[in-house]
Amino acid sequence: MVFYEKGKIVGCHYCLLENVTDLTMYYGYRKAFRTAFRALNSLENFKGVTFLRTFAPSHFENGIWNQGGNCLRTKPFKSNEARLEGTNMELYMIQLEEYKISQKKAKRNGLKFRLLDTTQAMLLRPDGHPSRYGHLPQENVTLYNDCVHWCLPGPIDTWSDFLLEMLKMERAKSKRERRQID
């Protein structure tokens, strides 16, 4: 990854370019959220509600994606069996930090930012990834285990349920506010 700001290279991640600062992947991740939130906060005449769904952890065990890692679990973890740590924790914290900064600015501008925090719930659901079953059995392919994407029914279906409930709450709150104005 090569990072540009105002048309100039400010750094990279694993690019090995001479005289270019090596930055972590977190740099780009943070910048992406900061940029998106700034854009939303600067929209003229925007009266909607912005929802951020938080980071959904991967579940590689016994190695990373290209070094034999797998995700063969078929049942959820119990709450004491999994902890958010390492890269997963860092990505989650970056999202929260950038969200909180932007939410304060949004509130001052009369905008609404809401947090759909699914991270802990998804941490407990290693059974939602396609693992090695991301293709038809008769296909002659070599794939890495997919312990990042959420393709199986169950865990990600709850995201829609959570969002629907948040939308209902937002609508009810909006109705109450309009009644107070009238």
Backbone torsions as a table, in degrees:
resi	resn	phi	psi	omega
1	MET	NA	132.4	174.9
2	VAL	-115.1	128.4	-176.2
3	PHE	-102.5	126.8	178.6
4	TYR	-114.4	141.5	170.5
5	GLU	-135.2	126.6	-177.8
6	LYS	52.5	41.0	175.2
7	GLY	80.0	2.5	-178.6
8	LYS	-120.0	144.8	176.7
9	ILE	-69.5	124.9	177.0
10	VAL	-107.2	-12.0	179.6
11	GLY	166.2	-179.1	179.9
12	CYS	-154.1	171.5	176.4
13	HIS	-126.9	114.4	-178.2
14	TYR	59.2	32.3	-179.9
15	CYS	-95.6	-20.0	178.0
16	LEU	55.5	36.0	175.7
17	LEU	-84.9	139.6	-179.3
18	GLU	-66.5	138.5	178.5
19	ASN	60.9	25.3	175.8
20	VAL	-120.3	127.2	-177.6
21	THR	-63.0	132.1	175.9
22	ASP	-84.5	119.1	-179.5
23	LEU	-111.2	155.7	179.6
24	THR	-77.5	165.7	175.9
25	MET	-64.3	-23.7	-179.7
26	TYR	-65.2	-29.6	179.0
27	TYR	-58.2	-52.0	-179.4
28	GLY	-66.2	-37.9	179.6
29	TYR	-62.0	-47.8	179.0
30	ARG	-62.2	-45.5	-178.8
31	LYS	-60.1	-38.8	-179.4
32	ALA	-62.6	-45.9	179.1
33	PHE	-67.3	-43.7	-179.9
34	ARG	-59.5	-44.5	-179.4
35	THR	-64.5	-45.2	180.0
36	ALA	-62.6	-45.4	-179.4
37	PHE	-65.7	-40.1	177.4
38	ARG	-61.9	-40.6	178.8
39	ALA	-62.4	-44.9	179.3
40	LEU	-63.6	-41.1	-179.1
41	ASN	-69.6	-19.8	-177.3
42	SER	-99.0	0.0	-179.9
43	LEU	-67.1	130.6	176.5
44	GLU	-83.1	140.9	176.4
45	ASN	65.3	14.5	176.8
46	PHE	-80.2	124.2	-178.1
47	LYS	-120.6	6.4	-176.7
48	GLY	-78.7	-173.7	178.0
49	VAL	-114.7	133.3	178.1
50	THR	-101.2	127.3	177.6
51	PHE	-111.0	132.9	172.0
52	LEU	-111.3	119.3	171.6
53	ARG	-90.0	126.6	-174.3
54	THR	-74.1	171.0	-177.3
55	PHE	-54.6	136.1	176.3
56	ALA	-107.3	113.6	-173.6
57	PRO	-64.2	149.3	170.3
58	SER	-81.7	169.3	-177.3
59	HIS	-134.5	46.2	177.4
60	PHE	-70.4	135.8	173.6
61	GLU	-126.6	149.4	177.7
62	ASN	63.1	30.6	176.9
63	GLY	133.9	167.8	177.8
64	ILE	-87.9	-179.3	-169.8
65	TRP	-55.0	-37.6	-175.8
66	ASN	-106.1	13.8	-179.9
67	GLN	-132.4	42.7	174.1
68	GLY	85.6	5.0	178.5
69	GLY	-63.1	148.2	178.7
70	ASN	-141.9	171.8	177.2
71	CYS	-147.0	80.3	-173.0
72	LEU	-98.7	3.5	-177.6
73	ARG	-66.1	141.6	-178.4
74	THR	-116.0	3.7	179.5
75	LYS	-135.2	154.0	176.5
76	PRO	-64.4	155.6	170.7
77	PHE	-74.3	155.9	166.2
78	LYS	-82.6	159.5	-173.3
79	SER	-59.3	-25.7	-179.5
80	ASN	-93.1	4.3	-176.6
81	GLU	-98.3	-8.9	-176.9
82	ALA	-140.1	141.9	177.3
83	ARG	-130.0	142.2	174.7
84	LEU	-79.6	120.4	-177.6
85	GLU	-155.5	172.4	176.0
86	GLY	60.6	-137.8	-178.2
87	THR	-59.2	-42.1	179.1
88	ASN	-57.8	-45.0	179.9
89	MET	-65.3	-43.7	-178.5
90	GLU	-61.6	-45.3	179.9
91	LEU	-64.2	-40.5	178.2
92	TYR	-63.5	-44.9	-178.3
93	MET	-65.9	-38.0	177.2
94	ILE	-60.4	-45.5	178.1
95	GLN	-58.4	-48.4	-178.3
96	LEU	-62.1	-43.8	-179.7
97	GLU	-60.9	-49.0	-178.6
98	GLU	-67.4	-35.9	176.9
99	TYR	-62.8	-48.2	-177.1
100	LYS	-62.2	-42.0	177.7
101	ILE	-60.8	-47.7	-177.0
102	SER	-71.4	-33.5	180.0
103	GLN	-63.8	-39.5	177.9
104	LYS	-61.1	-44.6	178.6
105	LYS	-64.9	-40.9	-179.6
106	ALA	-61.8	-44.7	-178.5
107	LYS	-60.7	-42.4	177.8
108	ARG	-61.3	-30.9	-178.7
109	ASN	-93.0	6.7	179.1
110	GLY	77.6	18.6	179.0
111	LEU	-99.0	159.8	-178.3
112	LYS	-117.2	122.3	173.3
113	PHE	-115.3	133.9	179.4
114	ARG	-127.8	147.1	-178.0
115	LEU	-107.5	120.2	173.9
116	LEU	-102.1	89.1	-171.9
117	ASP	-88.8	97.3	-179.0
118	THR	-102.2	0.3	-170.9
119	THR	-58.3	-52.3	-177.8
120	GLN	-63.9	-42.1	179.3
121	ALA	-61.3	-42.1	-178.6
122	MET	-74.9	-26.4	175.3
123	LEU	-58.3	-34.4	-176.7
124	LEU	-84.7	4.0	-174.6
125	ARG	-120.9	65.5	177.7
126	PRO	-68.2	-10.6	-177.7
127	ASP	-81.5	2.4	-176.2
128	GLY	-96.9	2.6	-177.7
129	HIS	-97.1	152.4	-179.2
130	PRO	-73.0	-16.1	179.6
131	SER	53.3	-130.4	-178.8
132	ARG	-87.4	-0.3	-176.3
133	TYR	-96.2	29.3	-177.5
134	GLY	-82.3	15.1	178.4
135	HIS	-153.2	168.1	178.7
136	LEU	-68.2	143.1	-175.7
137	PRO	-57.5	-33.8	-176.8
138	GLN	-81.2	-8.8	179.5
139	GLU	-69.1	136.8	178.6
140	ASN	-95.3	80.9	-178.1
141	VAL	-133.2	155.5	172.5
142	THR	-111.9	114.5	-179.5
143	LEU	-124.0	150.9	169.9
144	TYR	-79.0	157.1	175.3
145	ASN	-65.1	135.1	-179.9
146	ASP	-100.2	97.5	-179.0
147	CYS	-111.1	20.4	-178.9
148	VAL	-111.5	-48.3	-175.9
149	HIS	-77.8	155.6	-175.6
150	TRP	-115.8	88.4	-173.5
151	CYS	-107.9	-17.3	-175.2
152	LEU	-89.6	147.9	-178.4
153	PRO	-62.0	150.2	176.2
154	GLY	120.9	-89.1	-173.4
155	PRO	-55.0	-52.5	-175.7
156	ILE	-74.4	-19.1	174.8
157	ASP	-62.2	-30.8	179.9
158	THR	-67.8	-27.5	177.7
159	TRP	-58.0	-44.3	179.3
160	SER	-64.4	-39.9	178.4
161	ASP	-63.5	-45.6	178.8
162	PHE	-60.8	-46.6	-178.5
163	LEU	-62.5	-42.7	178.8
164	LEU	-59.3	-44.0	179.3
165	GLU	-64.7	-38.8	178.2
166	MET	-65.9	-39.1	177.4
167	LEU	-64.3	-40.4	177.4
168	LYS	-62.8	-44.2	179.0
169	MET	-63.6	-40.2	179.4
170	GLU	-63.5	-41.4	179.3
171	ARG	-64.9	-45.0	179.5
172	ALA	-62.1	-42.0	179.4
173	LYS	-63.5	-42.3	179.2
174	SER	-63.1	-40.4	177.9
175	LYS	-63.9	-42.9	178.8
176	ARG	-61.5	-43.3	180.0
177	GLU	-63.4	-39.9	179.2
178	ARG	-66.5	-36.7	177.8
179	ARG	-65.1	-36.8	180.0
180	GLN	-67.5	-33.4	179.3
181	ILE	-71.7	-39.0	-178.4
182	ASP	-69.4	NA	NA
